[in-house]
């Protein structure tokens, strides 16, 4: 890292700022249009807000879909996926990190196949499975395919291996059970890895669209992204972009705010994720 | 400087397994029920993951292969007819209704993937080089480049649907005010795929940037200092130190970017839904659109198998590239 004291540095700063602002233009205009009266195209009135600032678009967008339910469902979806994932990846991660058993390598490869054959590609067959299980149009259908995570298993395995074996042995001599060892040694030491995993899991499932769209029908069990799709199809024909932008911002706001608060954590987590 | 960001390679060379306390030989003196539990314990721990992977990855993948060999008869009550590789033959037959669409869509997907990689990889490297400096407002600029990666595809696409809109869209408004002719970004069959690719480049560049940021921070400062003593600067340093040491990152980003491009289709829902005439459709989206057509179930599965085979071959290539890259680095 060089200091920004010379002219070259100032030039770099301008270039960076320009690139970032160009990249932010879509978001900036989405915000501006969402507060602009619907009837005024961008070319009329004050370039930034038109003739006045209004919340009408937000009110109109709010009335198009049951957003309250969509928020509840998105939260249940990401929390329901993450909670079960934490349990499954902790268990399997520990087994692969610290236990010896017949077929260990083969079983790990079987699990890693999930990284090579992404769930998204198996949309059609998984849809058929969900119907067979009688889970179509339920919140369980959204979550279940994501409960097992090969990426998480790999991450926890690597993390647990970094824990000195002496810690476990010392606890064992003190008579600690497996669960006590997990609770007092492994899980606290793996905390940063859990945070990284949680951020990647939450942000990818919060944004998930095709799968929830295909396995649900009732609006009351659908997440935000599906609500946004409905908003899109009802406003697009009439070119009601103010409403569409208002609704889009309502959907993306939670993650964007979360990112602003924990920018560094997010970037580190994503950098260590490679594959979701 | 301590590296703040790091991305471990997916497949790490493993240290030899150590014996753990749990496999200690004193187990012999335990009653048989405890011994059984001790043997079963690891399997119980991995069972949930294994069962879930079986139900939602292995079983559907195998079932897709089987279903792709059958055709659903016109009368849906009759049993599916075994057609061998007939569905695949139809997919690659340009005179068949599904073949005409499928071959075009595979072409679209390859264009989308290759163009995305060609543009977003150099851009992400450029962004990383810029953002790897200490500067005022760094957090804001970093947010500005990275936030698209956090948006749901359908949300990003909704915003771009407004920017692209034919009549009131921002881009055309700007074009008109500059005296240019407005362009039908999503309605022109020759443009729609380019517009879709453009959105993808905008969205993914920030994501790949963080891998380059991590790679840059892993380069030891001393290398630059030594090179500076030798009189190197600017481009010389970049081409002799930065680029070669980012080789593995670049390889990683290239392959991951390419693999992701085959799964990134949700944006199409708000960017013309593949229209006009499937000129903007991508492979996974075609599968998604064909699922409700019961009679085409065989084609849906044949397309799924092809998609899975493509993804598998990239992942395997990724694995070998990485292993080789590691050996080079270790040597």
HADDOCK unambig.tbl for C-alpha pairs under 7 A between the chains (distance, minus, plus):
assign (segid A and resid 1 and name CA) (segid B and resid 132 and name CA) 6.51 0.50 0.50
assign (segid A and resid 1 and name CA) (segid B and resid 133 and name CA) 5.06 0.50 0.50
assign (segid A and resid 1 and name CA) (segid B and resid 134 and name CA) 6.27 0.50 0.50
assign (segid A and resid 2 and name CA) (segid B and resid 133 and name CA) 6.03 0.50 0.50
assign (segid A and resid 2 and name CA) (segid B and resid 134 and name CA) 6.63 0.50 0.50
assign (segid A and resid 3 and name CA) (segid B and resid 134 and name CA) 6.09 0.50 0.50
assign (segid A and resid 4 and name CA) (segid B and resid 134 and name CA) 6.78 0.50 0.50
assign (segid A and resid 4 and name CA) (segid B and resid 135 and name CA) 6.28 0.50 0.50
assign (segid A and resid 12 and name CA) (segid B and resid 130 and name CA) 6.74 0.50 0.50
assign (segid A and resid 13 and name CA) (segid B and resid 135 and name CA) 6.86 0.50 0.50
assign (segid A and resid 16 and name CA) (segid B and resid 130 and name CA) 5.90 0.50 0.50
assign (segid A and resid 16 and name CA) (segid B and resid 141 and name CA) 6.97 0.50 0.50
assign (segid A and resid 17 and name CA) (segid B and resid 141 and name CA) 6.14 0.50 0.50
assign (segid A and resid 20 and name CA) (segid B and resid 141 and name CA) 5.23 0.50 0.50
assign (segid A and resid 20 and name CA) (segid B and resid 144 and name CA) 4.85 0.50 0.50
assign (segid A and resid 20 and name CA) (segid B and resid 145 and name CA) 5.33 0.50 0.50
assign (segid A and resid 21 and name CA) (segid B and resid 144 and name CA) 6.63 0.50 0.50
assign (segid A and resid 23 and name CA) (segid B and resid 144 and name CA) 6.12 0.50 0.50
assign (segid A and resid 23 and name CA) (segid B and resid 145 and name CA) 5.92 0.50 0.50
assign (segid A and resid 24 and name CA) (segid B and resid 144 and name CA) 5.36 0.50 0.50
assign (segid A and resid 26 and name CA) (segid B and resid 159 and name CA) 6.63 0.50 0.50
assign (segid A and resid 30 and name CA) (segid B and resid 159 and name CA) 6.39 0.50 0.50
assign (segid A and resid 41 and name CA) (segid B and resid 168 and name CA) 6.16 0.50 0.50
assign (segid A and resid 43 and name CA) (segid B and resid 173 and name CA) 6.92 0.50 0.50
assign (segid A and resid 88 and name CA) (segid B and resid 48 and name CA) 6.21 0.50 0.50
assign (segid A and resid 88 and name CA) (segid B and resid 49 and name CA) 5.86 0.50 0.50
assign (segid A and resid 91 and name CA) (segid B and resid 45 and name CA) 4.93 0.50 0.50
assign (segid A and resid 91 and name CA) (segid B and resid 46 and name CA) 6.36 0.50 0.50
assign (segid A and resid 92 and name CA) (segid B and resid 45 and name CA) 5.35 0.50 0.50
assign (segid A and resid 92 and name CA) (segid B and resid 46 and name CA) 4.40 0.50 0.50
assign (segid A and resid 92 and name CA) (segid B and resid 49 and name CA) 6.91 0.50 0.50
assign (segid A and resid 95 and name CA) (segid B and resid 42 and name CA) 5.43 0.50 0.50
assign (segid A and resid 95 and name CA) (segid B and resid 45 and name CA) 6.28 0.50 0.50
assign (segid A and resid 95 and name CA) (segid B and resid 46 and name CA) 6.81 0.50 0.50
assign (segid A and resid 98 and name CA) (segid B and resid 20 and name CA) 6.54 0.50 0.50
assign (segid A and resid 99 and name CA) (segid B and resid 20 and name CA) 6.81 0.50 0.50
assign (segid A and resid 99 and name CA) (segid B and resid 42 and name CA) 6.61 0.50 0.50
assign (segid A and resid 101 and name CA) (segid B and resid 42 and name CA) 6.86 0.50 0.50
assign (segid A and resid 111 and name CA) (segid B and resid 50 and name CA) 6.34 0.50 0.50
assign (segid A and resid 111 and name CA) (segid B and resid 53 and name CA) 6.28 0.50 0.50
assign (segid A and resid 114 and name CA) (segid B and resid 53 and name CA) 6.64 0.50 0.50
assign (segid A and resid 114 and name CA) (segid B and resid 57 and name CA) 6.11 0.50 0.50
assign (segid A and resid 116 and name CA) (segid B and resid 311 and name CA) 6.85 0.50 0.50
assign (segid A and resid 116 and name CA) (segid B and resid 312 and name CA) 5.61 0.50 0.50
assign (segid A and resid 116 and name CA) (segid B and resid 315 and name CA) 6.03 0.50 0.50
assign (segid A and resid 117 and name CA) (segid B and resid 308 and name CA) 6.11 0.50 0.50
assign (segid A and resid 117 and name CA) (segid B and resid 311 and name CA) 6.85 0.50 0.50
assign (segid A and resid 117 and name CA) (segid B and resid 312 and name CA) 6.53 0.50 0.50
assign (segid A and resid 119 and name CA) (segid B and resid 57 and name CA) 6.62 0.50 0.50
assign (segid A and resid 120 and name CA) (segid B and resid 263 and name CA) 6.77 0.50 0.50
assign (segid A and resid 121 and name CA) (segid B and resid 284 and name CA) 6.82 0.50 0.50
assign (segid A and resid 121 and name CA) (segid B and resid 304 and name CA) 6.52 0.50 0.50
assign (segid A and resid 121 and name CA) (segid B and resid 307 and name CA) 6.96 0.50 0.50
assign (segid A and resid 121 and name CA) (segid B and resid 308 and name CA) 6.60 0.50 0.50
assign (segid A and resid 122 and name CA) (segid B and resid 60 and name CA) 6.64 0.50 0.50
assign (segid A and resid 122 and name CA) (segid B and resid 61 and name CA) 6.87 0.50 0.50
assign (segid A and resid 122 and name CA) (segid B and resid 304 and name CA) 6.75 0.50 0.50
assign (segid A and resid 124 and name CA) (segid B and resid 291 and name CA) 6.30 0.50 0.50
assign (segid A and resid 125 and name CA) (segid B and resid 60 and name CA) 5.27 0.50 0.50
assign (segid A and resid 125 and name CA) (segid B and resid 64 and name CA) 6.56 0.50 0.50
assign (segid A and resid 126 and name CA) (segid B and resid 56 and name CA) 6.29 0.50 0.50
assign (segid A and resid 126 and name CA) (segid B and resid 60 and name CA) 6.32 0.50 0.50
assign (segid A and resid 145 and name CA) (segid B and resid 56 and name CA) 5.67 0.50 0.50
assign (segid A and resid 147 and name CA) (segid B and resid 52 and name CA) 6.97 0.50 0.50
assign (segid A and resid 148 and name CA) (segid B and resid 49 and name CA) 4.81 0.50 0.50
assign (segid A and resid 148 and name CA) (segid B and resid 52 and name CA) 5.49 0.50 0.50
assign (segid A and resid 148 and name CA) (segid B and resid 53 and name CA) 6.26 0.50 0.50
assign (segid A and resid 169 and name CA) (segid B and resid 21 and name CA) 6.48 0.50 0.50
assign (segid A and resid 203 and name CA) (segid B and resid 150 and name CA) 6.93 0.50 0.50
assign (segid A and resid 207 and name CA) (segid B and resid 151 and name CA) 6.92 0.50 0.50
assign (segid A and resid 207 and name CA) (segid B and resid 152 and name CA) 4.21 0.50 0.50
assign (segid A and resid 208 and name CA) (segid B and resid 152 and name CA) 6.94 0.50 0.50
assign (segid A and resid 209 and name CA) (segid B and resid 266 and name CA) 6.65 0.50 0.50
assign (segid A and resid 210 and name CA) (segid B and resid 266 and name CA) 6.37 0.50 0.50
assign (segid A and resid 225 and name CA) (segid B and resid 154 and name CA) 6.90 0.50 0.50
assign (segid A and resid 232 and name CA) (segid B and resid 158 and name CA) 6.94 0.50 0.50
assign (segid A and resid 232 and name CA) (segid B and resid 270 and name CA) 6.97 0.50 0.50
assign (segid A and resid 241 and name CA) (segid B and resid 162 and name CA) 6.16 0.50 0.50
assign (segid A and resid 245 and name CA) (segid B and resid 159 and name CA) 6.51 0.50 0.50
assign (segid A and resid 248 and name CA) (segid B and resid 155 and name CA) 5.60 0.50 0.50
assign (segid A and resid 252 and name CA) (segid B and resid 151 and name CA) 6.21 0.50 0.50
assign (segid A and resid 267 and name CA) (segid B and resid 210 and name CA) 6.63 0.50 0.50
assign (segid A and resid 268 and name CA) (segid B and resid 5 and name CA) 5.39 0.50 0.50
assign (segid A and resid 271 and name CA) (segid B and resid 5 and name CA) 6.54 0.50 0.50
assign (segid A and resid 271 and name CA) (segid B and resid 6 and name CA) 6.26 0.50 0.50
assign (segid A and resid 271 and name CA) (segid B and resid 7 and name CA) 5.33 0.50 0.50
assign (segid A and resid 271 and name CA) (segid B and resid 210 and name CA) 5.88 0.50 0.50
assign (segid A and resid 271 and name CA) (segid B and resid 211 and name CA) 5.56 0.50 0.50
assign (segid A and resid 271 and name CA) (segid B and resid 214 and name CA) 6.97 0.50 0.50
assign (segid A and resid 272 and name CA) (segid B and resid 6 and name CA) 6.05 0.50 0.50
assign (segid A and resid 272 and name CA) (segid B and resid 7 and name CA) 4.27 0.50 0.50
assign (segid A and resid 272 and name CA) (segid B and resid 8 and name CA) 6.34 0.50 0.50
